[in-house]
Amino acid sequence: MPHADWVGFQWLESVRCDASLTPLARLLAHELALSVWASETGQRNPDPEALARCLGVSGKMIRRALAELCRARHVRCAGGKIGVPW
């Protein structure tokens, strides 16, 4: 397994085991990881509205889940961009 994939897997495992997160925040983390792994460019700043459509929830719910992931320091959120730490 390439190093970046292993680091991403460890990140996802830490999010999955974080009991302070809501189920939607954990699901969103999985979607973020999959979008990074599936992207040829390693895109780490997916559109929140696209994430909402993909997960079948509102954009407001995605923004709340992203805020949760930011507060827990699992992702970086700045200037409307989403960053995962690998």
N, C-alpha and C positions, 0 to 999 in steps of 0.2 A: 504494500500500500504506500503510495507516495506520501511524503511528509505532510504536505498541506492537507491531504485527505484525512490523515491520522489526527492532526490537530483539530480539524473540523469535526471529526467524530467525537473527540474528547470534549469539545465545546458543546456539541449537541447533547452528549451524555450529562454534562453538568447542568444544562438547562432542564433536561428531562427530569432530573432528580431534585430540582429546586421546588420544594413544597410550597414556597411562598407565591408561586406563580399560578395564575388561573389556567384552566385547560386550554383556553384560546391562545394565551401567550405561548404555551408549550407547543401547540399545533403550529402557530405562526413561526416559531423557531425552526420547526421541521421544514416548513415551506421555504424559509429563507435558506436553509442549508441545501435543500434540493435545488433551488434556483441557482445557487452558486455552483454546485457540482455539475449541473446540467448545462451550464453556460460555457460556450467556447471561450468567452472573454473573461470569465470569472467575475461577472457583474455582481456587485454586492449592494447595489442601491435600487432594488426593484420598486416600482411604483405602488404606493399603498392602495390606490384604487384597484389596480390589477390584482393585488393580493386579496382584497376584499371580494372581488368577483370570483377568484379561484377558490376561496374558502367559503363562499356563500354567506357572507356576513356584510354588514355595512362598513363604510369607510371609517365611521366614528368608532366602531368596535376595534378595527385594526389599529387606529391611532391610540386607543386606550391600551391595547395589548403591546404596542411598540413602546409606549411610555413605561409600561411595567418592565419590559425587558431592559429599557434604558436605566430605570431606577435600580434594577438589580445588577446593573453593569454587565449584562450579557451582550448588549449591542451598543454601538455609539450612534447617537442621533444628533445631527448638527446641520442647520441650514436646510432642513427638509430631506436630508440624505440619511440613509441607513447603512451602518457599517458593522460587519461581523469581524471579530478579531483574528481572522486567519487569512 
